């Protein structure tokens, strides 16, 4: 990996792309530290110091924003509205025939879906920005902070509108920066910005573990977390690269005096076909009951039961529900993203077949069978990876979020692998070495 980056900086075109990407990253990190108007920044910093890493219900969104959410900066919403909009559009593509037709139109249809994603991102940013301002004004953003209700200086409609518009504009700017990186930089822009947001919180989280450690001045806990993180990275790399290759043979066709086809290829089926989306779905769904209790301020029996079982992540009911939701969403997302019947029809149309399997419906049934078999280890793997931070918090008796969480590791490793692959592919185009040198 380091060799690929060193060689890339020696190539003029790649060096420009890498420097451009680094410049966008610097701007992105700068925006994550600029507070929005109408916020008492001293009270925010006081509450941040008292929280000491206890992010509560807002931990997931705060992680994706690089810590900007709890600091209420112009990039407080981070990349989360865009991620949510992309997932919603991807799910609606299966339900709405118009979106499905656009998806099949190629580049023109994909551009239209991208435009819809932008509009939905702005709408979600307005909604989430309004919710964040209301949460900060009520003091629920920092429940244990005595000045948590004094973060917003002015309760007027004009000030609230300015704050919401500022955060919405920040989300739109993040979208633009991500598209610039995709067009003129290296890798997928949104993925790179997500990578930066998550990686930015690692140093402070690791130092907090060292400071709270009790054995050998905290260095033993620090070392154990490092070893655990390296083991998780190795496991994620191994599983993310694992795939089942189904051989496909294309028959020869004579058109005039020329023969076409006769080639053999394969259909790659990844073990983790769903990626990190099931973990995000499950985490978001588990936040809903706790948010309802938090904003309802009810003291009924159901509210007490939810507060005891679904607010703290170390409760057995919470852990079991989280694991089952991840497994369910893994199968659900794979079912809507990979259509065996469509793949079988395309293979039959172009004269392709799986050796030993008849074309048409038997091929679709075979692909569905293989997909179900290979999704089970992928879903269990996602569930186990996502539960590592919970187990670590209980074991270490820590009071902050575990830095090597399942979601963060999956995203960081996935983005890192894809970025290195793109760099290596562009290096091969510029430094191709054939048989004759």
N, C-alpha and C positions, 0 to 999 in steps of 0.2 A: 504493500500500500504506500509506504513512504517512498519507495523507489519510483512508483508511478507518478507521484506528485513532483519528485525531483526532476524526472524526465520531462514532465509537462511544463515546468517553469523554464526549461531550456528551449522549448518550442515557442516561437513568437506569438502565433495565433492563440494557442492554449494559455500562454502567459497572460495575454490581454483578457481572456475570458475569466481566468482565475482571479486576477486583480479586480476586474469589474464585480465579480461575485463577492469578494472580500469587502469592497467598498459598499455594496448594498447591505451586507451584514452589519457593517459599522453604523450605517444610518438606521438600520432596524433596531440595533441595541441602544442607540442614542434616543430614539423615540420611546423606548420602553422606560426611560427614566425622566421624561418631561411630564410633570403633573398637569392635569386639566384645570381650567379656571373654575373658581368657586369651591376649591378644596383647601382645607386647612392642612397643609403638608406637615406641620410640626405634630399635630395630633395623629396623623397617619403614621409617622415614624415612631411616635410613642407607642401606638397600638401594635405596630410591627415588632418592636423590641419586646413588648410584653407577651406577644403570641409565641415567640421563640420557635417558629416552624410549625406550630399547630394550625393547619390551614382548614381543618374541618371539612364542611360540605363543598367548599370552593377549591379544594386541592387540585382536582383534575383540570379545571379551567385555568387556574393559576399556573399550573405546570406548562400548559400549552401557550400561555402568554409570557413565559419567562419571568414570572414573578411580578408582572406589571399589573395584574388584576387587583391584588391587595394594596398596591401603591397608588391605584387609581390614576394611571397616566393616560396619555393620548392613545397608546396602544394597549389599553387595559383589556379589551376584548380579544386581542391577539388574533390567531388564525382560526379560532374555534367557530365563528359564524360561517366561514367558508367551508370548513370541514363538514359542519352540519348540513349546509346547503347542498354540498356535493353528494352526501349520503342520501339525502331526501330525494334529489333528482335521480340518483341511481336506482332507488327503490321505486319511484314513480314511473320509471321507464318500463318496468315490467307490467304496471297496472294500466297506464294511459296509452292507448294505441298511437296517438299522435307523437308522443315522445319516442316510442319504439320505432315508428317509421322514420323519424329524424335520425335515430341512431344508425339505421341501415343505409342512410343516404351518403355516408362517408364523411369527408372533411367538412362539407357545407353543413350537414346536419349536426355534426359535432360542434361546429362554431355556434350554431343556434342554441344548442343545449348549454354551452359555456356562457352565452349571454344570459340565458334564464338563471344560471347559477349565480351570476353576478347580481342580478336583480334580487334574488332570494337572499343572498348574503347581506345586502344593504337592509332589507326588511328585517332579517333576524338581528342585525347589529342594532337597529333602532329599538327593537323589542328587548334585547339583552341589555343595552345601555340604559334604558328606562328602568329595568329591574335592578341593575347595579346601583343606580342613583337612589332608588327607593330603599334598597337594602342598606346602603351606607347612611342614609338619612335616619333610618330607624334604629341604627346601632347594631343591627344583626350581622354586619360584616365582621365585626370584632366584638363578640358577645362578652368576653371576659375583660374588655378594656373599659376603664371608667370614663374615658373621653370618647368612646366609640360613637356616641350619638352626636358629637360635636364636630364631626369630620366635614360635613357640608355647612358652609357658613350661612348661606341664604336659602330660604325655602320658597322663593318666588318662582313663578312659572317661567319667567325669562331666563333665570339662572339655570333652572333644570333643563330647559330647551337647549341652551348653549352647551351644557355639559354633554347631553345626549348627542347633539350634532358633532361636537368635537370627537367623541369616541367613534361615531359612525364614520366620520371623515378619516380617522386613523385606520379603521378597518379597510376602507376603500383604498387608502394609500398602501396598506400591506398587500392587498390584492395586486395593485399596480407594480409594486416592487417585486413580488413573486413572478409576475408575468415577464418583467424585464430580465430577471435571472434566467427564466426558461428560454427566452429568445436570444439573449446576448451573453449569457453566462454558461455555467456548467451545471448540469443536472436539472431536476424539476424544482422550480423556484419555490413553490409552496412547501415542498418536502424539506428543502434546505432551510427555510425560515423556521419550520417546525423543529428541525434538528437543532438549530441554534437556540431556540427558546428552551428546549428541554435540557440541553447540555449546559446552559448558563447557570442552572441551579445546582449542578453537581458539586462544585468546590465548597459552597457555603454549607450544603447538607453534609458533606463528608467532614468538614471541620466541626460542625455541631455534634456529630457522633463522637469525635475525638474528645471534645470538651465535656460531654456528658458521660464518657466512659469512666469506669471506676477501677479497672485493672491496668496496672503499669501506666498510669496517667492517661488512660484512654487509648493508648497505642494498640493494645491487643484487640479491642473492639474495632478499631480503625482497620487493622490488618485483616480481621475476619470478614469485614464488609468488602474489602478490596478483593479477597480471594473468592468470596461469594459472587461478586460482580463479574470477575473474570470467568468463573465457571458458567454463569448464566449467559455471558456473551458467546462462549464456545458452544453451548447448547443451542442457542438461537441461530448462530451461523450454520451449524450442522443441519438443523431442521429446516431452516429457510432455504437452504440449497438443495434439500432432498426432494426428489420428484420421481414419479412413476412414469416411465416412457412407454407408451403404447405404440407398437409398430404399425405403420400404415403403408400399404403398397398401392401404387397407381398403375393401372393397366395401360399397355401401349395402344395408341390410336393412330391409324393411318389417315392423314388428310392430304390428298394428292399423292405426291411422292415422298412426303416427309412423315416421319413417325414422331408422335408426341407422347409424353408420359413414360411409363416404365421405371419411374424413380421410386425410391423408398425413403420414407421419413418417419416421424413419430409425433404423437400428441403428448406434450409434457403436462403431467398433472402433479402440481405441487402438493406436498403433505399439508402445508398450511395454506390452503387455497384462499381463505378468507382474510388473511393478513391480521391487522390489529383491530379491524372494525368490530368484531364480536366483543372485545374487551371494552371498547368505547361505548357500545350499545348497552352492555350490562352495567357499566359504571353509571351511565346517565340515567338508566331506569331505576337503579337503586337510590339515586339522589332524590327522586320524586317524593316518596313517602316522608323522608326527613324534612324536605322543604315545606310540604303541606303542614306538618306539625309545627315547624318553626314560625310560619307566617300566620297560622290559625290561633296560636297561643291557647290551645284547648287543653283542659285538664281531665278529659274523659279517659275511659279505660283504654280505648283504642290508641289514643295519642301516647299514653304512658307505655303501652306495649311496644309501639313503634320506636319510641325514644330509647327503650331498653335494649331492643333487638336489632334495629336497623340504622342507628346513628353511629355506634362504635363498630369499627371494622373487625374487632377481635372476638365478636360474639359468634358462637357456633352456627346459629341460624343464619346470620349474615354471610358467613363464609360459605355455607352449603348453598344458599340461594345464589350467591355470586358465581360459584362454580357451575351450577346447573344452568344459569342464564347464559354464561359464556358458551357452554356446550350447545345449548339450543340455538343461539344466534349464529354459531359457526355453521351448523347444518342449514339454518335458514338462509344465510347469505350465500353459501355455496349453491343452494338450490335455485336462487334467483339470478346468480351471476354466470352459471354454467348450465347451458341447456343441451343435454345429450341428444335430443331429437333434432335440434337445429344442426349440431355438429355432424350427426349421421346423415342428414339430408344433404349437407354441403359435400361431404365425402362421396356420396352416391352420385351427385350431380357431376362431379369432376372425375368420376371413374376410380375413386379410391375405396379401399376395403382393408379391414383388419384380417391378417392371415388366420384362417380357421373360423372366422365369423362371417356370416352372410350379411350383405349390405342391406340397409333399411332398418326395419324395426329390431331385428336381432342385434345390430350394432348399437342402437340406442340403449337397449336393455343391458348390453355388456358394459357400455360406458357408465350407465347409472349404477351398475353393480360395483364396478371398480371405484367410482367416485364415493359411494357410501362407505366402502371398506377403508379407503384412504383418508376420509374425513374424520373417522373416529380417533386415530392417533393424533391428528392435527388439533382437534377440539380438546382432547385431554391435555395435550401439551400447552395450549393456550391457557386452560384453566389452572394448571400447575404453575406456570410462569407468573400469572397474575396474582396467585396467592402467596408468592414468595415474600413480598413486602409485609403482608399481614403477619405471617409466621415470624419474620425477622423482628417486627416491632414487639410481638409478645415475648419472644426469646430474649431480646436485648433489653426489654422493659424501657424502650425509648419513647420519647414524647414528640418526635417529629416524623415526617414522612420519610420512608426508606428511599435513599437516592436511586438505587438500582431496582426500581419498580418494573413490573412486567410490561406495562404500556410504554414506558420510556425506553427500556432496553430494546423492545421490538422495533420501535420507530427509529432509534439511533442506528441500530445494526442494519436495518433494512435500507435506510437512506444512505448509509455509508457504503454498503455493498453496491447499490445501484450507481452511486456517483463514481466509485472507482471503476466500475464496468464501463461507464461512458468515457472516462478519461483514457482507459486502456484501448477502447475501440478507436478513439480519435488518434491516439498515438500510433496504432497499427496502420491507420490510413496514411499517416505522414512518414512513418519509418518502416515501410513494408520491405521485408527481406524475403526474396524468393529463392529458387534453387541457384540462380546465377547471381553472384555478388561481385 
